[in-house]
Amino acid sequence: MARRFTLPITEVQNSSGAVGGGWKLEFFITGTPTPLDNYSDNALAIANDNPIIADSGGRFGNIFLKDAEYKVTLSDANDVQIWSADPVHGGDSTDLVTATGSTTGRSLAAWFADVENVKAYGAKGDGTTDDTTAIQAALDAGSVVYFPAGTYMVSQITLSTGHNLFGDGDGSIIKMISASDNSIIVGLSISGITIRNLLVDGNRGGSTSGSKFPIDIRTCDDIRIENVTVKDGLSSGIFIKDADGITNDTTTFVTNCRVNNCGNDGIRIDESCTSAVISGNSCIENLDYGILTNGVATFSIKQISVANNLCRDNGRSGIGVNTECEDIQIVGNSCRSNDQNGILALGERQTISGNVCESNGVVTTLFSGITCGEGSKTTAITGNVCRKNALSGIDCGRGNGKTICGNIVTENDGIGIEVGPTANYLISGNFVDGNHVTTIASGDEAGIAIRGTGATDATNIVVTGNFVGPGGTVANQKYGIWVGVNSSDIVITGNDIRGAGDTFDLFIESAVRILAENNHTTDVAIASAATITIPDDPRAFIDITGTTNIATINTDGGVRRVGRHIYLRFADVLDVSDGGGNIKLAGAADFTTSADDILHLLDDGANWVEVSRSAN
């Protein structure tokens, strides 16, 4: 004989007084994901749909189970699972239900009773009534609390360990009562909390009223905030402080949330956190940062993943990481039209990869697509797109040990890639084109700029395999690659910078251990003579036409740059004299050239000394 599956609907109510409209019961073979039929009649002749969808009043029809063991799940209208029970016995069995992961059998009525509906405790959700007391009573009664669609006015509600708050998405609104400046949802010194599928409205009505923090979690761990909309907070929208407060071994999750128009940061991780995932969120039009990790002690925030978020139109940077953070992954984010930087990363051991930073620096020209300033160390900046920003595409003013590789840096108002006083950099494989769209006078108007200061050198830097195109407005970009004073131990090789500079493709002011060779630059051609004069710029390849023998090499203005490399490429036969002027050749013998021979010389300050030759 079949047994009717009875559902105690009076225990879980939506705004109509029954199980939420659109909720789903689904039946499977026990222990598997394989669907198993249930029926609408005692004879087991007419199968129900699987899953069964509750009607608008939250009611399910007749459900009969055959003599078999089932797994049964209940999910809300957004497919968020409320519970899973396995096994549920069909036929004549009256055994209790054992939930997945449990060893204790309970009736289905008991499982449904675990969900507290705030309306069952007197909450109105009418946008007018103060529902604070009713909602707090629901929270005090159980750990899983459901908010049916409605607008619940509150002054503050307080969470306890294990609380799981959920609703019907943006239709379930928890809103701060006007003229109150409390936080709305507060958790203090607790663990294991989840907030999902809700809209939290700070009701910011000016500069002094409205919720301070719509979501305010402190000294807590094991935190999950999922698919929540937060808006109009007086301070940060989602504020998590000291997320290592209890066990120090859990991960904080803030995922798929929308945080808009808050008076401070959109999402802020403050003081300490050893593991967090901030992913899939949109943070728009907040007064300060879209997302900020703000450590206060030495590396108090670490192992943070900031991935696939949208941060735009915020009053400071889209994403900010301060100096007391380490092991930070900033990957796949879109940071657009923020007033300051797209990404400001000042931590250590950072990976900044696959982000799009576009049209940042809305208010002032002092900000860039990606900025890694003083204090940032050991950072990989790879595969990003930085375009149309108000200053540089990528600005690494200070901080040692960075890799800047494979980025697309175009159409920025200032320098494409800028490296300040620093050490140990690799700048490789970047596409830098069309920058210096407007005139930003700095003396180092370049596609790629390297500069030290009077106190600190830029040193141990390799620039290789980059393409640097001309400026967006050609006259604004003087140089393709520029190396300023107080720079040393710089290798510039294998770059394509032909026509990149309005003045010079490659310009080196420093004269301390600079190797610039095998770059593709706009060549200069000089007619052979006993004394030839070459340009006072670091163009490496110089075409020599004619057949007159050469004994001396001078530079425009008589300026000598120790360490400068040149490559003389000959079009015809002539002799280059050893010792007849200021040229010193290997073997102390003249070099008789033929067409397409190349002579590589190094300026040692007194003479041009042969490094190598390629004779055809």
C-alpha positions, 0 to 999 in steps of 0.5 A: 500500500502507498503512503501519503507524504504529508507536508506540515505547511503550517510550520513554514510560512511566506507572506501568504501564511504557507510555504513560500510561493515557488518553493520546490520539493524534489525526490531522488533515489536515496543516496543518489542524484537520480530522480524518483517518481512520486504520485498524486494518487493512492494507486500510484498511477499519476506521477507528479512533476519532479520537482514539485513547485509550490503554488502562489499560496505556498501549497503543495498538492497530494504527494504519495510515495511508493514502497521505496527509500527516497532522498527529499530536498526542499529549496526556495524559489532561488534554488537555495537548498533549505534542507536535504533529508535522506532516507525518507521511507515510502510505503507503509513505513513510519520511520523518522527522516535522517538528514544528510550528514546527520545520524539522528532521525527526525520527523519532517515536521521537525525539519520544517520547524527549524526554519523560523519565519519572521512573520510568524513572530509578528513582523509586518514587512509593510515598510512602516511598522517597526519590526525590530522586536519581532525579528529579534524574537525570530532570531532568538528562537532559531538559527535559520530565519526566513524573511518573506518578501516585504520591507522590514523597518528595524533599528538594529538586529543582533546575530548569534553563533550559527545564524543563517538569514535568508529571504527572497532576494531583493524583494526581502528588504531590511531597512533602517528606521529613519534618523537612526545611525545604528548598524542594521545587522550586527554580529559580535564575537560569534562564528558560523553565520550566513546572510543571503538573498536579502536587500539591506537598506541603510536609508542614508538620508544625508550626512548624519542619518542612516545606518552606520554599517548596514552589515557590521560583523566584528571579531567573528569567523566562518562568515558567509555573505552571499547574493545580498544587495546593500545600499545607502549606508552612512559608512561602509556597506559590508564591514568585517573587522577582525575576521580571525576573532575566534578560531583563526582558521576559517575563510570569510566569503563575500560573494555575488553581492551588490553594494551601492551608494554607501558613505565610505567603502563598499566592502571593507575587510578591516584590521585582521583576516587570514583568509577571505574570498571576495568574488563576483560582487559589484560595488558602485558609486560608493564614496571611498573604495569599492573594495578595501582590505585595510590591515593595521598591524604587520601583515594582519590581513593575508591570503585574500582573493579579490576576483571577478568583481565590478568596481566603478564610479567610486569616490576613491580607488575601485580596489584598495590594498594597504601596506599591512596586507600580503598574499593578495590575489587581485584577478579578473576584476573590472575597475572603471571610472573611479575617481582615483586609481582603478587598483591601488595595491600596496601590499606584499606578494601580490598577484594582479592579473587579468583585470580591466582598469579603464577611465580611472582618475575621473576627478584629477590627473594624479591617478592611474589604472594600476598603482603599486606605490611605496611599500609594495613588494614582490608583485606580479602585474600580468595580463591586465588591460589599462586604458584611458586612465588619467595618468599612467596605465601602470604606475610602480613608483616605488617598491622592489621586486615586480614583474610587469608582463603581458599587459595591454596599456593604451590611450592613457593620458600620461606614461604607459608604464612608469617605474620609479626608484626601485630594484629588481624589475622585469618589464616584458612582453607588454603592448604599450601604444597610443599613450600621452593622449593629453599633455602632462608635462613631466620631462619623462613623457614616454611609453615606458619610463624608468627613473630614480631620485637623488636619494634612491636609484632605479636599479637591476631592471630588465626591459625586454620584448615590449612593443611601444608605439607612438603617443596618442597625440604624437608630439606629447610622447617624446620617447618610446623608452626613457631612462632617467638619472640615478638609474643603473644596471639596466638592460634594454633589449629586444624591444620594438620601439620604431617611431615610438618617440617624437624626439627619440625612440630610446633615450638614456640619461643615466650613464651607469651600467646600461645595456641597450641592444638589439632593439628595433628603433627608427634608424639614423643614416650617416655618410662616412667621413674621417670623423663622423658625428652621431646623434646624442641619443641612444639609438643603437643602429646607425647606417653608414653610407659611402666609402670614406674611411672612419677614424673618429666618432663624435656625438652632437654637442660633444656629450660622452655617455659611458656605457652607451652601445652603438651598432654601425651597419655599413653599406659599402667597403671602407676602413675603420681605423684602429687608434687613428682617432678614438676607436679601439678595435680588437687585435689593434688592426683596422677593420675593412668592411663590406656591405651589411657588416655590423661593428658593435662599439662601446663608449668607455668615456675616452674611446669607442671600444669594439665589443664584436663584429659581424663580417659578411 
